[in-house]
C-alpha cells in the first residue's frame, strides 16, 4: 500500500501547490474597474463550496455518499496522480499566461486584455479545465460517490461563472471575443 499512499501524497501536494500559488499570485493583479456583486457571485459560490465539501469530506458523509464506487488499486491511484499533476500544470500555465488580468471573481481589470495565447488557444477557460481535471483525479483516488457528485457540482459552478465572464468579455471585446468563441471551445478542447 506504500505505492498507493505515495500517489495520494502527490495529489495532496498538487492541491497545496495550487492553493499556495493562487493565494500568493492574487496580490499582484490589476485594479478592477468592474466587479460582480456578492449576490451574483453567490449563484456559483454555493455550488463551489458544496463541491469542495463533497470531494474532500465524502468518506465522512452518510450512505450513499460515502459509498466506494471505484476500487482502491495502485494503477488507478497512479493514473489519478498523473491526471492531478497534469491538471495542475495546465491551470498554472493558464494562470501565468493570464498574468495580472486574473481574478477569482468576475471582474474587468484596468487595461484588460483579451488573452488568446498559450492554453487559451485550446480552451477559453483553461484554469477551470485544469481544476476540473484535478477534481476528477482526486475523486478517482478517493473513490467515493460524494467526490464524483462534487465534480459535477464544480462543473456546474464553473459553467455558471464562465457564462458571466463571457458576457462581460463580449461587452468589452464584442467582435474579437465573438470570433474567439467561434474558434475555441469553452472548457473541453474540441468538444465543449
N, C-alpha and C positions, 0 to 999 in steps of 0.2 A: 504494500500500500504506500510505500515511500514515493514511488513514481507518481501515484495519483495525488498525493499530498503536494509534491513539487509542482504539478500542473496547476493545482488550485492556488498555490503560492504565487505563481506567475500572474494569474488572473487578479488576485488581490493586489499585487504590485502595480499592475496596469491601472487599476482604479485609483490607487494612491497617487501615481504619476499624473493621471488625468486631472484629479481634483486639485492637486498642488499647482500644476501649470495653469489651470483655469483661474485659480484664485490669484496667483502672482500676476498673470498677464492682464487681469481685469483692471488693474490700476493704471495701465498705460494706454487707455483708449481715448479716442477723440471725444470732445464735448458733444453731448446730444443736443440737437435743435428740436427734436420731437421725441417724445417717449409715450408709449401707450399708457392708459390709465390702469390703476390696480384692478378695477372691475374687468377690463378687457383681458388682463393677464390671468385673472382667476380662472377663466374658461379652460386654459390648458395647464395651469399650475396645479390645480387639484388632481387632475389625471396623472401628472408627473409625480407628485408626492405619493399617490396610491401605488403607482407602478414601482417606485423605489421600495416602498414597504413590502409589496408582494415579492419582489425579487430578492431582497436581502433578508427578509424575515419569514419567508414562505414555509420553511420547515417547522416553525413555531406556531403556525396558524392551524385552526381545526380542519378536520376532514371535510371535504375532499381536497382543500387547497394544499395540504401537506403531503398529498399522495405522490409517491415517486413514480414517474411515468417513463423515465429513462434509466437503464441500469447503470450502476457505478462501474465503469470499465475504464481501464487505463487508456486504450486508444481514443475513447470518447473524451476523456479528460484532456489529453494532449491535443486533440483536434480543437477543443474549446479554448485551450491556452493559446494556440496558434491564431485562432479567429479573434480572440480578445486583443492580442498584440497587434494584429493587422488592423482591427478597428481603431485601436488607439493611434497607430501610426497614421491612418487615413485622417482621423479627426485632428491630430496635431498638425499634419501637413496643411489641412484646410485652415486651421486657426492661424498658423504662421503666414499663409498666403493672404488671409483676410486682414491681418495686421491690426492697425488701430481702428478699423471700421467695425470690429466685432463688438457685440453687446449680448448680454444674457437675456435681454427683453427686446421687444420690437421697438426699435428706435431708428431715427435718421440722424446721422452724425454730421457735424460741421465739415463741409468739404467731402461729403460722402462719395465714394467711388463705386462703380459697378464692376466688381471683380469677376473676371471670366477666365482666368488663367489657373494653372495648376489643377487641383482636383475639381475646381469649378468648371472645367471643360467636360468632366464626366457626369456630374450631377450638380444641380443648382443649390443643394443643401448638404454638402459633404460632411459637415460636422454632425448633423443628425444621422447620416448614414453610418459614420464611424461609431457613434454612441449606440445606435441600434444593433450594430454588429457586436459591440461589447456586451450589451444587454443580453442578446441571444446566446452568446458564448457563456455568460455567467449562468443563465437559466439552464443551459445544456449540462454544465458541470454540476449544478445543484440538483437538477433533475426533478424538481417538484412542480406540480401543476401551477402553483401560485406564481412561480417565476415566468412561466410561459404566458400566463394571464397578464403579468406585468409587462412583458414585451409588447403585447397587443395594446395595452393602455399607453405605453410610452410612444408607440407608433401613432396612436390617436392624438396624443398630446402634441407631438411634433407636427402632425398633419394640420391641426388647428392653428398652431403658431406659424407654420410656414405659409399658410394661406394669408394670414395678416401681413407677414413680411412681404409676400409677393404683391399684395395690393399696394403697399407703401412704395415698393420699387417701381411698380407700374405708374404711380403718380409722379415719382421723381425722374424716371427714365422711360417715358412712355414707349417710344419707338424701339430703343435699344433693348429694353427688358422684354418687350413682346417678341422681338426677333430671337432673343436668348431663350425664351420659353419654347419657341418652335424648334430650336436646335438641340436642347439639352433637357433630359428628364429631371424630374424633381428630386428623387431620393434613391432610386434603384437604377443604375446605368442601363440604358437601352430598354427599360421595362416600364417604370412608373415615375 
